[in-house]
Amino acid sequence: MLNDLFPNVNMDDLWTATYETLYMTVLSVIGTLILGVLLGLLLFLTARGGIWENQIINFITATLVNVFRAIPFIILILLLFPFTDFLMGTIRGPKAALPALIIGASPFYARMVEIALKEVDKGVIEAAKAMGAKYRTIIFKVLLPESMPALISGLTVTAIALISYTAMAGVIGAGGLGDLAYRKGFQRWDFDVVFVCTVFIVVIVFIFQFIGDITSRKIDKR
């Protein structure tokens, strides 16, 4: 019956593309989490009144974050071709898409991390300082745990944006469902392939949203 409804869909190609999309999404979410938290902490800690107040570092970090947030993702991939080739040894395939995905999403997530950290009660931070807590203790035992529900919610939003990015990366040969929809759907005018790829992408988005919502609710003790 599926063959009658979607005569041009090859299930082997579809599962391979789904695996490539999940590969790109999961690895880029991990990379974005690490880089985004580092940038977000730097923005928060070096801001006016922060425990590492430093206007120069804050200005440089904020400028980098704003510049990379302003560049459209499809153009960022093209700009990063030399860097990707140097780092990965290729500019095609799911592996080659990872640097652009991480660099494109990290500034977006960094701002969410900064906002989440600003919502932490300053009284808790002051209390930790008053008890003689070191900076490392304040960061890892006060700031990050207190802001964890917001950090998880922000990461969920970022992960869903990354799924869209992987589809765009497919247009230039990164693989995944976007690549399959473009090459074997749009270019051959087989729109049943485009439709099925779209359904699979929507299902992946729903799964990530579900996992993010459940995790955030379990962590949030308020």
C-alpha positions in Angstrom: 0.0 0.0 0.0 2.9 2.4 0.9 4.4 1.7 -2.5 1.1 2.8 -4.2 0.9 5.9 -2.1 4.6 6.9 -2.3 5.9 5.1 -5.4 9.3 7.0 -5.5 10.2 6.5 -1.9 13.1 4.0 -1.3 13.0 2.9 2.3 16.7 2.1 2.5 17.5 5.7 1.4 15.0 7.0 3.8 16.4 5.2 6.8 20.0 6.1 5.8 19.0 9.8 5.6 17.2 9.6 8.9 20.3 8.1 10.6 22.4 10.9 9.0 20.0 13.6 10.3 20.0 12.1 13.8 23.8 11.8 13.7 24.2 15.5 12.8 21.6 16.6 15.3 22.8 14.7 18.3 26.5 15.5 17.8 25.9 19.1 17.1 23.6 19.4 20.1 26.4 18.1 22.3 29.0 20.5 20.7 26.5 23.4 21.0 25.8 22.6 24.6 29.5 22.8 25.5 30.4 25.8 23.5 27.1 27.6 24.3 27.5 27.2 28.0 31.1 28.4 27.9 30.1 31.5 25.9 27.0 32.2 28.0 29.0 31.9 31.3 31.6 34.3 29.8 28.9 36.8 28.9 27.3 36.6 32.3 30.4 36.5 34.5 32.3 39.4 32.7 29.2 41.7 32.5 28.9 44.7 34.7 28.5 43.6 38.3 29.6 40.0 37.4 32.1 38.1 39.5 34.7 38.4 36.7 33.7 41.9 35.6 35.7 42.7 32.5 34.3 45.1 29.9 36.8 44.3 27.2 36.3 40.5 27.3 32.6 41.0 27.6 32.6 43.3 24.6 34.6 40.9 22.4 32.5 37.9 23.4 29.2 39.8 22.9 30.4 41.0 19.5 31.4 37.5 18.3 28.1 36.1 19.5 26.1 38.9 17.8 28.1 38.6 14.5 27.6 34.8 14.2 24.0 35.1 15.2 23.4 37.6 12.4 24.9 35.4 9.6 22.2 33.3 7.8 23.0 29.6 8.3 23.2 28.7 4.6 25.8 31.5 4.1 27.7 30.5 7.2 28.2 27.0 5.8 29.7 28.5 2.6 31.9 30.9 4.6 33.2 28.0 6.7 34.1 25.7 3.8 37.9 26.3 4.1 37.8 25.8 7.9 35.6 22.7 7.5 38.0 21.3 4.9 41.0 21.9 7.2 39.3 20.4 10.2 37.4 17.5 8.7 39.3 16.9 5.5 36.1 17.1 3.4 33.3 19.6 2.8 30.6 16.9 2.0 28.7 14.5 4.1 27.2 14.6 7.7 30.6 14.9 9.3 31.5 18.0 7.4 28.3 19.7 8.4 29.2 19.5 12.1 31.5 22.6 12.4 28.9 24.9 10.7 26.1 23.4 12.8 27.9 23.9 16.1 29.3 27.4 15.2 25.9 28.5 13.9 23.9 27.3 16.9 26.2 28.1 19.8 25.8 31.9 19.8 22.0 31.4 19.8 22.2 29.1 22.8 24.8 31.3 24.5 22.3 34.1 24.8 19.7 31.7 26.2 22.3 30.6 28.8 23.1 34.2 29.7 19.3 34.9 30.2 18.9 31.7 32.3 21.9 32.8 34.5 20.5 36.3 35.0 17.3 34.7 36.4 19.2 33.1 39.3 18.4 34.8 42.6 21.3 37.2 43.3 20.8 36.5 47.1 21.9 32.9 46.5 25.1 34.0 44.8 25.8 36.6 47.6 25.2 33.9 50.2 27.7 31.6 48.6 30.2 34.5 48.4 29.6 35.3 52.1 30.4 31.7 53.0 33.7 31.9 51.2 32.8 29.8 48.2 35.3 29.9 45.4 34.4 31.0 41.9 34.4 27.3 40.7 32.0 26.4 43.5 29.7 29.3 42.6 29.6 28.4 38.9 29.2 24.6 39.3 27.2 24.3 42.5 25.1 27.5 42.4 24.7 29.1 39.0 24.4 26.0 36.7 22.2 23.9 39.0 19.9 26.8 39.8 19.4 27.6 36.1 19.2 24.0 34.9 15.5 23.9 34.0 15.9 27.1 31.8 19.1 25.7 30.3 17.3 22.4 29.3 14.4 24.4 27.8 16.8 26.5 25.8 18.7 23.5 24.6 15.4 21.9 23.4 14.6 25.0 21.4 18.2 25.0 20.0 18.0 21.3 19.1 14.9 21.9 17.1 16.6 24.8 15.3 19.5 22.5 14.6 17.2 19.9 12.9 16.1 22.7 10.6 19.8 23.6 10.0 20.6 19.9 9.0 17.8 20.1 6.4 19.4 23.3 5.0 22.8 21.7 5.1 21.5 18.9 3.0 21.0 21.3 0.0 24.8 21.5 -0.3 25.4 17.8 0.1 25.6 17.2 3.8 23.3 14.2 3.6 20.3 13.6 5.8 16.6 14.0 5.1 17.0 17.5 3.7 19.5 16.2 1.2 17.2 13.3 0.2 14.2 15.7 -0.1 16.2 18.1 -2.3 18.1 15.6 -4.6 15.6 12.8 -5.0 12.5 14.7 -4.4 12.6 18.3 -5.6 15.2 17.9 -8.4 13.4 14.8 -9.9 10.0 16.4 -9.3 9.0 13.4 -7.1 7.1 15.3 -4.4 6.1 12.1 -2.6 9.7 11.9 -1.5 9.6 15.5 -0.3 6.4 14.8 1.7 7.7 11.7 3.4 11.0 13.4 4.3 9.0 16.3 5.8 6.9 13.9 7.9 10.1 12.2 9.2 11.6 15.6 10.1 8.4 16.6 12.0 8.4 13.3 13.9 12.1 13.9 14.9 11.2 17.4 16.1 8.3 16.0 18.2 10.6 13.4 19.8 13.2 16.1 20.8 10.5 18.4 22.1 9.0 15.5 24.2 12.3 14.5 25.6 13.2 18.2 26.4 9.8 18.8 28.1 10.0 15.7 30.2 13.6 16.4 31.3 12.9 20.0 32.2 9.8 19.1 34.3 11.8 16.4 36.2 14.6 18.8 37.0 12.4 21.8 37.9 11.7 21.5 41.7 9.9 24.8 42.0 
